Amino acid sequence: MMRNTLFVAALFAALVTLARAALGDDDPSVQWRSMGDRSAVDSSNRSDASRTARKSPSIAFPSGEPSPRRSSIDEPAGVRLAGANLPADGGQVWREYDISSYAMRVSSTERPEQALVDWILRETGYEAWHGETVSILSASPRKIRVYHTPEIQAVVAEIVDRFVGNQADSHAFGLRILSVNNPNWRARAQTILQPVKVQTQGVQAWVLRKEDAAVLLAELRRRTDYREHSSPYLMVHNGQSSIVNLMRPTQYIRDIFVPAGALGGYQPEAGQIDEGLALEFSPLLSLDTQAIDATVKCTVTQVDKMLPVVMEVPTSATTRQRTKIDVPQMTHFRFHERFRWPTDQVLLISMGMVAAPTDTGTGPLAAGLPMGLGGHSGRADLLVMVESKLQQERTVSGEQAPLREAKTYRGRY
């Protein structure tokens, strides 16, 4: 009887060994019973997960490129691999728009496609791409790829047409930034100004005929308080964002630092304030060339004065030592709005009596001499004038083509 029992036990052990060999030494259903090292089991589990991930089929997206899958077994709870097709609960469709003709014309930026993305987001709204509707917006210098509803696709198609159309290349936009210390120029110009609605408090805007704008500019230039803060020949590409940057750093001592364990001495902590004017302008011509859409973003920062504070510092001697730090008293102005006006008219924006972007000298400056802020608490009526000009108009007036340096204009020609 004992011999039969041993024979049955040996046979059962052989069958178990054969079963393990058939399933593999790293099979999870066998390993959990193992009394071996837990780290070896975990390592084997990861190896099994890697092989499973490599055998899984990839997802084919509309671009034809495979979608990589996570090979880690530690996936967050609730993660589910998508199917072979993108969700289309809202009737989304895939479209690709060729923008290579536009990108070849633009030399003022290394990423011309970014302008299209910015305008698409302005027209459709950011929330349209981050809600319940599954959507894709991808851009390269050659193509814009969009996955969205037909309504959004129609808006995107119109924006692309406004960029790639031949008529868009024939227009550029003249931008002038100027100021006067007294806003009384409105009294004589009232009859030629047509008001435009503005949301920002204290800011006014008008449109006027090009002939009237030329007369108004000539009258302003005869004033002793007239200042111009950008080149009179600054031209901006259609669809591109151009930045007039007249900021300059202002250094001061903001605090003192005493090293730990030091018996005496201290280190001053320097601070910096970017003081001046920065204006960003983004124009886009309508498809029929009869209207202009543009966003204007303006920032003015001025240090009115520095308030001194006397601080006591530790010294090794018995006498006290004092030093001074500065606390800036500042004035900020922020403006960001969008305008639409006819192509044959000029847009004039008054930012109101803001921190005066004037020079430190006296007397009128020559037209076109860009200056920074004056470093005082004065105020001036800051004006922005925008005019659309055709190629032949720029040639007759002697104005330059759209400047490559316009994007980072810093008061230099």
C-alpha positions in Angstrom: 0.0 0.0 0.0 2.8 2.4 0.9 4.5 1.8 -2.5 1.3 2.6 -4.4 0.9 5.8 -2.4 4.4 7.0 -3.2 3.9 6.2 -6.9 0.7 8.2 -7.0 2.4 11.2 -5.3 5.3 11.1 -7.7 2.9 10.9 -10.7 1.0 13.9 -9.4 4.2 15.9 -8.9 5.2 15.2 -12.5 1.8 16.3 -13.8 2.1 19.6 -11.8 5.6 20.2 -13.3 4.3 19.6 -16.8 1.4 21.9 -16.2 3.7 24.7 -15.0 6.0 24.2 -18.0 3.0 24.5 -20.4 1.7 27.7 -18.8 5.1 29.3 -18.4 7.1 30.0 -15.2 5.9 33.6 -15.1 2.1 33.0 -15.5 0.3 35.1 -12.8 -2.2 32.2 -12.1 0.7 30.0 -10.9 2.9 32.7 -9.3 0.5 33.9 -6.7 0.9 30.5 -5.0 4.7 30.7 -5.1 6.5 31.0 -1.8 9.5 32.6 -3.5 10.7 36.2 -3.3 8.0 38.8 -3.9 10.3 41.0 -6.0 10.9 38.2 -8.4 7.1 37.7 -8.8 6.6 41.5 -9.4 9.4 41.5 -12.0 7.8 38.6 -13.8 4.4 40.3 -13.8 6.0 43.4 -15.5 7.6 41.2 -18.1 4.3 39.6 -18.8 2.6 42.9 -19.1 5.2 44.2 -21.6 4.7 41.2 -23.8 1.0 41.7 -23.7 1.4 45.4 -24.7 3.6 44.5 -27.6 1.1 42.1 -28.9 -1.8 44.6 -28.7 -2.9 46.1 -31.9 -2.3 49.9 -32.4 -5.1 52.4 -33.0 -5.3 53.8 -36.5 -6.1 57.6 -36.3 -7.2 59.6 -39.4 -3.6 60.7 -40.0 -2.6 57.1 -40.5 -0.1 57.1 -37.7 -0.3 54.5 -34.9 -1.2 55.6 -31.4 1.2 54.4 -28.7 -0.2 52.5 -25.7 1.0 52.5 -22.2 3.0 49.4 -21.4 3.0 49.9 -17.7 0.7 47.6 -15.6 0.2 50.5 -13.1 -2.5 52.3 -15.2 -4.8 54.6 -13.3 -8.2 53.3 -12.4 -10.8 54.2 -14.9 -8.5 54.4 -17.9 -10.0 52.7 -21.0 -8.2 52.2 -24.3 -10.2 53.8 -27.1 -11.4 51.9 -30.2 -10.1 52.2 -33.7 -12.2 55.3 -34.4 -12.5 58.7 -32.7 -15.8 59.5 -31.0 -18.3 61.3 -33.2 -21.2 61.9 -30.8 -21.5 65.5 -32.0 -21.2 64.7 -35.7 -17.5 65.6 -35.8 -15.6 65.3 -39.1 -11.9 65.3 -40.0 -10.5 68.1 -42.2 -7.0 69.1 -43.4 -6.4 72.6 -44.7 -3.4 73.4 -46.9 -1.7 76.7 -45.7 1.7 76.2 -47.4 1.0 79.1 -49.8 0.6 81.5 -46.8 3.6 80.1 -44.9 5.8 80.7 -47.9 4.9 84.4 -48.1 5.6 85.1 -44.4 9.2 85.7 -43.4 8.7 87.7 -40.2 8.2 84.7 -38.0 9.5 81.1 -37.8 6.0 79.8 -36.9 3.5 81.4 -39.3 0.9 78.7 -38.5 0.6 80.1 -35.0 -1.3 83.1 -36.3 -4.0 80.8 -37.8 -4.3 78.9 -34.5 -4.7 82.2 -32.6 -7.4 83.5 -34.9 -9.3 80.1 -34.9 -9.4 80.2 -31.1 -10.6 83.8 -31.1 -13.4 83.1 -33.6 -14.6 79.8 -32.1 -13.8 80.4 -28.4 -11.4 78.4 -26.3 -14.3 76.5 -24.6 -15.3 74.9 -27.9 -12.1 72.8 -27.8 -12.2 71.8 -24.2 -15.8 70.7 -23.6 -17.8 67.5 -24.0 -17.3 67.4 -27.8 -14.1 65.5 -28.7 -12.0 67.8 -30.8 -8.5 68.2 -32.3 -6.6 71.3 -33.5 -3.2 70.7 -34.9 -1.0 73.0 -36.9 2.2 72.8 -39.0 3.7 75.2 -41.6 2.0 73.1 -44.2 -1.4 72.0 -42.8 -4.0 72.7 -40.3 -5.7 69.5 -39.0 -9.1 69.9 -37.4 -11.5 67.3 -35.9 -14.8 69.0 -34.9 -18.4 69.6 -35.8 -19.4 70.9 -39.3 -20.3 74.3 -37.7 -16.8 74.7 -36.3 -15.2 73.4 -39.6 -17.0 76.2 -41.5 -15.5 78.8 -39.2 -12.1 77.3 -39.6 -12.4 77.2 -43.4 -13.3 80.9 -43.5 -10.3 81.8 -41.3 -7.9 79.8 -43.6 -9.3 81.4 -46.7 -8.7 84.8 -45.2 -5.0 83.9 -44.7 -4.2 82.0 -47.9 -6.2 84.3 -50.3 -4.1 86.4 -52.7 -5.9 89.5 -51.7 -4.5 89.2 -48.2 -0.9 89.7 -49.4 -1.8 93.0 -51.1 -2.7 94.6 -47.8 -0.5 95.8 -44.9 -1.4 97.9 -41.9 0.3 101.1 -40.8 0.5 101.4 -37.0 1.2 104.7 -35.1 1.6 105.2 -31.4 1.5 108.8 -30.2 0.6 111.0 -27.3 -0.3 114.5 -26.3 -0.3 116.0 -22.8 -3.7 117.6 -23.2 -6.8 115.9 -24.6 -8.3 119.1 -25.9 -7.6 118.0 -29.5 -11.1 116.4 -29.4 -12.7 119.8 -29.6 -11.6 120.5 -33.2 -11.8 116.9 -34.4 -15.3 116.2 -33.1 -17.0 116.6 -36.4 -14.8 114.1 -38.2 -14.8 111.3 -35.5 -17.4 108.5 -35.6 -17.5 106.8 -32.2 -16.9 103.0 -31.8 -18.2 101.0 -28.9 -15.4 100.1 -26.3 -15.8 97.9 -23.2 -12.8 99.2 -21.2 -13.6 102.1 -18.9 -11.9 105.3 -19.7 -11.0 104.3 -23.3 -12.5 105.8 -26.4 -12.3 104.7 -30.1 -13.4 106.3 -33.4 -13.2 105.6 -37.1 -12.6 108.4 -39.6 -11.9 108.8 -43.3 -8.3 108.5 -44.4 -8.3 112.1 -45.7 -9.5 113.4 -42.3 -7.0 111.2 -40.5 -4.2 112.8 -42.5 -5.4 116.3 -41.6 -5.8 115.4 -37.9 -2.3 113.9 -37.8 -0.8 117.1 -39.3 -2.6 119.2 -36.7 -1.3 117.1 -33.9 2.2 117.3 -35.1 2.1 121.1 -34.8 1.5 120.8 -31.1 4.4 121.3 -28.7 3.2 118.4 -26.5 3.1 115.9 -29.4 5.2 112.8 -29.1 5.4 109.8 -31.4 6.5 106.5 -29.9 6.9 104.2 -33.0 8.3 104.5 -36.5 5.9 106.3 -38.8 6.7 103.6 -41.4 6.0 100.6 -39.2 3.9 98.2 -41.3 2.3 94.9 -40.0 1.6 91.7 -42.0 -2.0 90.7 -42.5 -2.8 88.0 -39.9 0.4 88.3 -38.0 0.9 89.7 -34.5 3.3 92.6 -34.2 4.7 93.9 -30.9 6.0 97.4 -30.3 8.1 97.0 -27.1 9.4 100.2 -25.5 10.0 98.6 -22.1 13.3 99.3 -20.3 14.5 97.8 -17.0 14.6 99.9 -13.8 17.0 98.6 -11.1 16.6 99.2 -7.4 17.4 97.6 -4.0 14.3 95.8 -2.8 15.6 94.1 0.4 18.7 93.1 2.4 19.8 89.5 3.1 21.8 88.6 6.2 23.6 85.3 5.9 22.9 82.8 8.6 25.6 82.7 11.3 27.3 85.8 10.1 28.6 88.1 12.8 28.3 91.2 10.6 27.6 92.3 7.1 24.7 91.9 4.7 24.0 91.5 1.1 21.6 93.7 -0.8 18.9 92.0 -2.9 18.4 93.7 -6.2 15.0 94.1 -7.9 14.0 95.0 -11.4 10.9 96.6 -12.9 10.2 96.6 -16.6 9.0 100.2 -17.1 7.5 101.5 -20.3 5.0 100.7 -23.0 4.2 97.5 -24.9 1.6 97.2 -27.5 0.5 94.0 -29.5 -1.5 94.4 -32.7 -3.0 91.5 -34.6 -5.0 92.4 -37.8 -6.9 90.2 -40.2 -8.5 91.2 -43.4 -12.0 89.9 -44.2 -12.6 87.5 -47.1 -14.1 90.3 -49.3 -11.4 92.8 -48.2 -14.1 95.2 -47.1 -13.5 95.0 -43.3 -10.7 94.5 -40.8 -10.7 92.5 -37.6 -8.0 93.3 -35.2 -7.1 92.8 -31.5 -5.2 95.5 -29.7 -3.4 94.7 -26.4 -1.6 97.5 -24.6 0.4 97.6 -21.3 1.8 100.7 -19.7 3.9 100.5 -16.5 5.4 103.5 -14.8 7.3 104.0 -11.6 6.0 107.2 -10.1 8.6 107.3 -7.4 10.7 105.2 -5.0 9.8 105.4 -1.3 12.9 104.9 0.8 12.9 102.7 3.9 15.9 102.8 6.3 16.8 99.3 7.7 19.2 98.4 10.6 21.7 95.7 9.8 23.8 93.7 12.2 27.5 94.5 12.5 30.4 93.1 14.5 31.0 96.5 16.0 29.0 98.1 18.8 27.9 101.0 16.6 24.7 100.6 14.6 24.8 100.5 10.8 21.9 101.4 8.6 21.1 101.0 4.9 18.3 102.0 2.6 15.9 100.0 0.5 13.3 101.2 -2.0 9.6 100.4 -2.3 8.3 101.4 -5.8 5.1 103.4 -6.2 3.8 102.3 -9.6 1.0 102.9 -12.1 -0.3 100.2 -14.3 -2.6 100.3 -17.3 -4.0 97.2 -19.1 -6.1 97.2 -22.3 -7.1 94.2 -24.5 -10.0 94.5 -27.0 -11.1 93.5 -30.4 -12.3 95.9 -33.2 -13.9 95.6 -36.6 -14.1 98.6 -39.0 -14.2 99.3 -42.8 -11.0 98.9 -44.8 -11.3 102.4 -46.3 -11.4 104.1 -42.9 -8.8 104.7 -40.1 -9.2 103.4 -36.5 -8.2 105.8 -33.8 -8.0 104.6 -30.1 -7.5 106.9 -27.1 -6.3 105.0 -24.0 -7.2 108.0 -21.9 -4.9 110.0 -19.6 -2.5 107.2 -18.7 1.1 107.2 -17.5 2.9 109.5 -20.0 5.3 107.6 -22.3 7.4 110.7 -22.9 11.1 111.6 -23.1 13.1 113.2 -20.3 13.9 116.3 -22.3 11.8 119.3 -23.2 10.3 120.5 -26.4 8.7 118.5 -29.3 10.4 115.5 -30.7 10.9 114.8 -34.4 8.1 112.6 -35.8 9.1 109.0 -35.7 11.6 109.2 -32.8 10.6 106.4 -30.4 11.0 107.1 -26.7 10.4 105.3 -23.5 8.7 106.5 -20.4 9.8 109.6 -18.6 10.2 108.2 -15.2 7.8 110.7 -13.6 4.1 110.7 -12.6 3.0 112.8 -15.5 0.0 111.8 -17.6 -0.7 112.0 -21.4 -3.5 111.0 -23.8 -2.1 107.9 -25.5 -3.4 107.4 -29.0 -3.1 104.5 -31.4 -3.9 104.9 -35.1 -4.3 102.0 -37.5 -4.7 102.3 -41.3 -5.0 99.6 -44.0 -2.8 100.3 -47.1 -2.6 98.6 -50.4 0.7 97.8 -52.1 0.4 100.7 -54.5 -0.5 103.1 -51.7 2.7 102.1 -49.8 4.8 102.6 -53.0 3.4 106.1 -53.7 3.9 107.3 -50.1 7.4 105.8 -49.9 6.6 103.5 -47.0 8.4 100.3 -46.5 7.1 96.8 -46.8 6.1 95.0 -43.6 9.1 95.0 -41.4 10.7 91.8 -40.1 11.8 93.6 -37.0 8.2 94.7 -36.2 7.7 91.7 -33.9 10.3 92.8 -31.4 10.4 96.6 -32.1 12.4 98.2 -29.3 12.6 101.9 -30.4 15.2 101.3 -33.1 14.9 101.5 -36.9 
